[in-house]
Amino acid sequence: MSLKNPTSQPLVSKTISIGSFTCESGEQLEQVELAYERFGPHDAPVILVCHALTGNHLAIGSREEPGWWAGLIGEGCPIDTTKYQILTFNVLGGCHGSTGPASVNPKTGKKYRQSFPKVTIRDMVHAQHKALQLLGIRGVKAVAGGSLGGMQTYEWGLLYPDFMEDLFILAATPYLSDYGIAFNHIGARAIKSDPSFKQGNYETNQQLNGFEIARMTGMVTYRSRTLFEKRFDRSNEGTSYDIQSYLDYQGDKIKQRFDANSYLYLLEAMNNHDIGRDRQGWKTAAKMYKATVHTISFEHDLLYPEQLIRKFAEYPPDASHHHIPTDYGHDGFLVEFDRWSSIFSDQL
């Protein structure tokens, strides 16, 4: 399916079948598909872009519905699609066209739901690598991503160290901290404790008030206290404060566009993210990178602090770290491109 796009080049969104896939857990999935967006000259070097928790493969999108990195990627943009082709996959375990808990199990004819195998960040990367091979892509110029996408980027550089020249890791640490796991746990408990969840056998997302609470909890961690105070300033319309209305809106919105089971699976994958697992610790693993590593941290990021990202950047043979002043906190990697996009344009 071709999508109308903001430039003259063909933007394609489709799915690719990668056949059977064995997860790290040893469980095997049959007839696995990954949804992807591909844009730019097909003879140009490839930049692989990895999405965050509730993101998808539509990093560029269309005029009517711009993608989550529209403006950073495009003709004449810091990631210039006249010079590079961009590929973004919806992750394994996702819910926007890739095989995940909301998909139908070909063995049973029913949705996987909570019977879906446990998925790791490494599983996501291996599945994407398999898809790239089937697309005839044997190497890329760079891999880039923020948050969950940054976790994938870390693993890309270790699982396939000769596959890329550069890694751009935004708003992500080499492992998820206890603080991050704590907030994920609150969100997961809110979903699972909802009577309408029914152990993952809910009829529709619309029934899940616990999913709303999970999203509200996440939103508080994604942005900073400073930003909330500047934006809302205790404003109210008599019945509720604007910040309360905003969180209610975000909670309802997530139910319109994301599957709760998939959300839980991806939270668990994030919890288990640790580049040092089976590699003698993260510091030893960090020394194994062959690609040039560019790390980017954001002021007020509660979940992925600058100190740890900067510390990681001391270990790869070729690495640089950049810290971005912003009131947006963790969500800084999705906004204010003018503050940090030069890191891409300068390095690329």
Secondary structure by P-SEA (a helix, b strand, c coil): cccccccccbbbbbccccccccccccccccbbbbbbccccccccbbbbbbbccccccccccccccccccccccccccccccccbbbbbbcccccccccccccccccccccccccccccccaaaaaaaaaaaaaaaccccccccccccaaaaaaaaaaacccccccbbbbccccccccaaaaaaaaaaaaaaaacccccccccccccccaaaaaaaaaaaaaaccaaaaaaaccccccccccaaaaaaaaaaaaaaacccaaaaaaaaaaaaacccccccccaaaaaaccccbbbbbbbcccccccaaaaaaaaaccccbbbbbbbcccccccccccccccaaaaaaac
